[in-house]
Amino acid sequence: MSVEEDIALMRRWFKEAWNEGRVQTIYDLLDENIIGIGQDQPGVVIHGPAAFVALFNRLRGAFPDIEITVEDAFGAGENVTVSWSGVMTHTGDHLGIPATKKNVRIAGITIARIANGKILSKAGTTGTS
């Protein structure tokens, strides 16, 4: 795939998985051997789509109205970097704490390695405001 196609794949990731809540997109776009670093709690490495779905369900359960905006995306070779921001409301108890009903703003950077139309690895950082 070209860099442009890889960038489109990452835009699809944020749109369909996070904004539209499509669990199938996780299975469609993540390689079965995906390794994710920085998406969960510090020091937790995610292995495989099913582990990512568990994280996804916790986050969407706590923040069902999550809306991610891709601010910028660029790539080289197999790597794509996406700068993104998100807004959401903490209305669910899925993170082990009672819902606060507070609005949350986050921003992050995701770096993904893509081959043959699948995301092989992801690393990310986020901050809240």
ChimeraX commands (.cxc) that place a marker at each C-alpha (Angstrom):
marker #1 position 0.00,0.00,0.00 radius 0.5
marker #1 position 1.09,3.58,-0.53 radius 0.5
marker #1 position 1.66,6.06,2.28 radius 0.5
marker #1 position -1.55,7.83,1.24 radius 0.5
marker #1 position -3.50,4.56,1.57 radius 0.5
marker #1 position -1.93,3.93,4.98 radius 0.5
marker #1 position -2.97,7.41,6.12 radius 0.5
marker #1 position -6.51,6.76,4.85 radius 0.5
marker #1 position -6.52,3.50,6.83 radius 0.5
marker #1 position -5.64,5.37,10.01 radius 0.5
marker #1 position -8.31,7.99,9.36 radius 0.5
marker #1 position -10.77,5.11,8.91 radius 0.5
marker #1 position -9.55,3.66,12.24 radius 0.5
marker #1 position -10.44,6.79,14.19 radius 0.5
marker #1 position -13.70,7.44,12.32 radius 0.5
marker #1 position -15.19,3.95,12.38 radius 0.5
marker #1 position -13.77,2.46,15.58 radius 0.5
marker #1 position -13.77,5.43,17.93 radius 0.5
marker #1 position -16.38,7.83,16.54 radius 0.5
marker #1 position -18.87,5.26,15.26 radius 0.5
marker #1 position -18.15,2.50,17.78 radius 0.5
marker #1 position -17.70,-0.22,15.16 radius 0.5
marker #1 position -16.03,-3.16,16.87 radius 0.5
marker #1 position -15.73,-4.99,13.53 radius 0.5
marker #1 position -13.35,-2.29,12.30 radius 0.5
marker #1 position -10.93,-3.30,15.07 radius 0.5
marker #1 position -10.86,-6.85,13.69 radius 0.5
marker #1 position -10.73,-5.59,10.10 radius 0.5
marker #1 position -7.78,-3.23,10.58 radius 0.5
marker #1 position -5.64,-4.74,13.34 radius 0.5
marker #1 position -3.25,-7.55,12.50 radius 0.5
marker #1 position -3.88,-10.67,14.62 radius 0.5
marker #1 position -0.41,-10.18,16.16 radius 0.5
marker #1 position -0.82,-6.44,16.89 radius 0.5
marker #1 position 1.17,-5.03,19.76 radius 0.5
marker #1 position -0.18,-1.84,21.31 radius 0.5
marker #1 position 1.86,0.30,23.66 radius 0.5
marker #1 position 0.51,3.33,25.53 radius 0.5
marker #1 position -3.18,2.82,24.82 radius 0.5
marker #1 position -4.01,1.28,28.19 radius 0.5
marker #1 position -2.50,1.87,31.60 radius 0.5
marker #1 position 1.23,2.60,31.94 radius 0.5
marker #1 position 3.31,-0.51,31.36 radius 0.5
marker #1 position 0.42,-2.50,29.85 radius 0.5
marker #1 position 1.09,-3.93,26.39 radius 0.5
marker #1 position -1.90,-5.02,24.32 radius 0.5
marker #1 position -1.54,-8.21,22.27 radius 0.5
marker #1 position -4.08,-8.98,19.56 radius 0.5
marker #1 position -7.42,-7.48,18.49 radius 0.5
marker #1 position -9.41,-9.17,21.28 radius 0.5
marker #1 position -7.31,-7.44,23.95 radius 0.5
marker #1 position -7.82,-4.14,22.16 radius 0.5
marker #1 position -11.58,-4.75,22.05 radius 0.5
marker #1 position -11.56,-5.19,25.85 radius 0.5
marker #1 position -9.87,-1.78,26.23 radius 0.5
marker #1 position -12.18,-0.27,23.62 radius 0.5
marker #1 position -15.27,-1.53,25.49 radius 0.5
marker #1 position -14.04,-0.07,28.80 radius 0.5
marker #1 position -13.31,3.33,27.25 radius 0.5
marker #1 position -16.50,3.54,25.18 radius 0.5
marker #1 position -18.45,2.28,28.20 radius 0.5
marker #1 position -17.14,5.19,30.27 radius 0.5
marker #1 position -17.25,7.72,27.41 radius 0.5
marker #1 position -19.96,6.61,24.94 radius 0.5
marker #1 position -20.07,10.00,23.17 radius 0.5
marker #1 position -16.35,10.08,22.32 radius 0.5
marker #1 position -15.58,12.14,19.23 radius 0.5
marker #1 position -12.04,12.05,17.83 radius 0.5
marker #1 position -10.77,14.60,15.31 radius 0.5
marker #1 position -7.69,13.79,13.26 radius 0.5
marker #1 position -5.71,17.03,13.34 radius 0.5
marker #1 position -2.82,15.91,11.11 radius 0.5
marker #1 position -1.46,12.71,9.64 radius 0.5
marker #1 position 1.71,11.91,7.74 radius 0.5
marker #1 position 3.72,8.86,6.91 radius 0.5
marker #1 position 6.93,7.39,5.59 radius 0.5
marker #1 position 7.55,3.80,4.62 radius 0.5
marker #1 position 5.35,1.57,6.79 radius 0.5
marker #1 position 4.85,4.19,9.52 radius 0.5
marker #1 position 2.00,6.66,9.95 radius 0.5
marker #1 position 1.85,9.32,12.65 radius 0.5
marker #1 position -1.51,10.83,13.58 radius 0.5
marker #1 position -2.04,13.87,15.77 radius 0.5
marker #1 position -5.58,13.84,17.14 radius 0.5
marker #1 position -7.86,15.42,19.71 radius 0.5
marker #1 position -11.02,14.21,21.34 radius 0.5
marker #1 position -13.97,15.37,23.40 radius 0.5
marker #1 position -16.21,13.17,25.51 radius 0.5
marker #1 position -18.36,13.03,28.63 radius 0.5
marker #1 position -17.70,10.62,31.50 radius 0.5
marker #1 position -21.15,9.02,31.80 radius 0.5
marker #1 position -20.32,5.35,32.44 radius 0.5
marker #1 position -18.77,3.40,35.32 radius 0.5
marker #1 position -16.64,1.13,33.09 radius 0.5
marker #1 position -13.24,2.36,34.33 radius 0.5
marker #1 position -13.82,1.33,37.92 radius 0.5
marker #1 position -14.91,4.77,39.12 radius 0.5
marker #1 position -18.40,6.25,39.25 radius 0.5
marker #1 position -19.37,8.43,36.30 radius 0.5
marker #1 position -18.59,12.08,36.96 radius 0.5
marker #1 position -20.71,13.54,34.13 radius 0.5
marker #1 position -17.73,15.81,33.40 radius 0.5
marker #1 position -16.64,16.81,29.92 radius 0.5
marker #1 position -13.14,15.70,29.03 radius 0.5
marker #1 position -10.78,16.93,26.33 radius 0.5
marker #1 position -7.80,14.87,25.31 radius 0.5
marker #1 position -5.09,15.13,22.70 radius 0.5
marker #1 position -2.71,12.49,21.53 radius 0.5
marker #1 position -0.29,11.17,19.00 radius 0.5
marker #1 position -0.51,7.69,17.59 radius 0.5
marker #1 position 2.31,6.09,15.64 radius 0.5
marker #1 position 1.36,2.96,13.71 radius 0.5
marker #1 position 3.26,0.51,11.56 radius 0.5
marker #1 position 1.13,-0.78,8.70 radius 0.5
marker #1 position 1.74,-3.59,6.22 radius 0.5
marker #1 position -0.59,-5.35,3.80 radius 0.5
marker #1 position -3.55,-3.24,4.90 radius 0.5
marker #1 position -3.27,-4.13,8.59 radius 0.5
marker #1 position -2.00,-2.21,11.61 radius 0.5
marker #1 position 0.91,-4.23,13.03 radius 0.5
marker #1 position 1.87,-2.05,15.98 radius 0.5
marker #1 position 0.64,1.09,17.67 radius 0.5
marker #1 position 2.17,3.39,20.18 radius 0.5
marker #1 position 0.47,6.42,21.58 radius 0.5
marker #1 position 0.51,9.18,24.13 radius 0.5
marker #1 position -2.39,11.25,25.42 radius 0.5
marker #1 position -2.96,14.17,27.68 radius 0.5
marker #1 position -6.16,15.58,29.18 radius 0.5
marker #1 position -7.37,19.09,29.80 radius 0.5
marker link #1:1,2 radius 0.2
marker link #1:2,3 radius 0.2
marker link #1:3,4 radius 0.2
marker link #1:4,5 radius 0.2
marker link #1:5,6 radius 0.2
marker link #1:6,7 radius 0.2
marker link #1:7,8 radius 0.2
marker link #1:8,9 radius 0.2
marker link #1:9,10 radius 0.2
marker link #1:10,11 radius 0.2
marker link #1:11,12 radius 0.2
marker link #1:12,13 radius 0.2
marker link #1:13,14 radius 0.2
marker link #1:14,15 radius 0.2
marker link #1:15,16 radius 0.2
marker link #1:16,17 radius 0.2
marker link #1:17,18 radius 0.2
marker link #1:18,19 radius 0.2
marker link #1:19,20 radius 0.2
marker link #1:20,21 radius 0.2
marker link #1:21,22 radius 0.2
marker link #1:22,23 radius 0.2
marker link #1:23,24 radius 0.2
marker link #1:24,25 radius 0.2
marker link #1:25,26 radius 0.2
marker link #1:26,27 radius 0.2
marker link #1:27,28 radius 0.2
marker link #1:28,29 radius 0.2
marker link #1:29,30 radius 0.2
marker link #1:30,31 radius 0.2
marker link #1:31,32 radius 0.2
marker link #1:32,33 radius 0.2
marker link #1:33,34 radius 0.2
marker link #1:34,35 radius 0.2
marker link #1:35,36 radius 0.2
marker link #1:36,37 radius 0.2
marker link #1:37,38 radius 0.2
marker link #1:38,39 radius 0.2
marker link #1:39,40 radius 0.2
marker link #1:40,41 radius 0.2
marker link #1:41,42 radius 0.2
marker link #1:42,43 radius 0.2
marker link #1:43,44 radius 0.2
marker link #1:44,45 radius 0.2
marker link #1:45,46 radius 0.2
marker link #1:46,47 radius 0.2
marker link #1:47,48 radius 0.2
marker link #1:48,49 radius 0.2
marker link #1:49,50 radius 0.2
marker link #1:50,51 radius 0.2
marker link #1:51,52 radius 0.2
marker link #1:52,53 radius 0.2
marker link #1:53,54 radius 0.2
marker link #1:54,55 radius 0.2
marker link #1:55,56 radius 0.2
marker link #1:56,57 radius 0.2
marker link #1:57,58 radius 0.2
marker link #1:58,59 radius 0.2
marker link #1:59,60 radius 0.2
marker link #1:60,61 radius 0.2
marker link #1:61,62 radius 0.2
marker link #1:62,63 radius 0.2
marker link #1:63,64 radius 0.2
marker link #1:64,65 radius 0.2
marker link #1:65,66 radius 0.2
marker link #1:66,67 radius 0.2
marker link #1:67,68 radius 0.2
marker link #1:68,69 radius 0.2
marker link #1:69,70 radius 0.2
marker link #1:70,71 radius 0.2
marker link #1:71,72 radius 0.2
marker link #1:72,73 radius 0.2
marker link #1:73,74 radius 0.2
marker link #1:74,75 radius 0.2
marker link #1:75,76 radius 0.2
marker link #1:76,77 radius 0.2
marker link #1:77,78 radius 0.2
marker link #1:78,79 radius 0.2
marker link #1:79,80 radius 0.2
marker link #1:80,81 radius 0.2
marker link #1:81,82 radius 0.2
marker link #1:82,83 radius 0.2
marker link #1:83,84 radius 0.2
marker link #1:84,85 radius 0.2
marker link #1:85,86 radius 0.2
marker link #1:86,87 radius 0.2
marker link #1:87,88 radius 0.2
marker link #1:88,89 radius 0.2
marker link #1:89,90 radius 0.2
marker link #1:90,91 radius 0.2
marker link #1:91,92 radius 0.2
marker link #1:92,93 radius 0.2
marker link #1:93,94 radius 0.2
marker link #1:94,95 radius 0.2
marker link #1:95,96 radius 0.2
marker link #1:96,97 radius 0.2
marker link #1:97,98 radius 0.2
marker link #1:98,99 radius 0.2
marker link #1:99,100 radius 0.2
marker link #1:100,101 radius 0.2
marker link #1:101,102 radius 0.2
marker link #1:102,103 radius 0.2
marker link #1:103,104 radius 0.2
marker link #1:104,105 radius 0.2
marker link #1:105,106 radius 0.2
marker link #1:106,107 radius 0.2
marker link #1:107,108 radius 0.2
marker link #1:108,109 radius 0.2
marker link #1:109,110 radius 0.2
marker link #1:110,111 radius 0.2
marker link #1:111,112 radius 0.2
marker link #1:112,113 radius 0.2
marker link #1:113,114 radius 0.2
marker link #1:114,115 radius 0.2
marker link #1:115,116 radius 0.2
marker link #1:116,117 radius 0.2
marker link #1:117,118 radius 0.2
marker link #1:118,119 radius 0.2
marker link #1:119,120 radius 0.2
marker link #1:120,121 radius 0.2
marker link #1:121,122 radius 0.2
marker link #1:122,123 radius 0.2
marker link #1:123,124 radius 0.2
marker link #1:124,125 radius 0.2
marker link #1:125,126 radius 0.2
marker link #1:126,127 radius 0.2
marker link #1:127,128 radius 0.2
marker link #1:128,129 radius 0.2
view
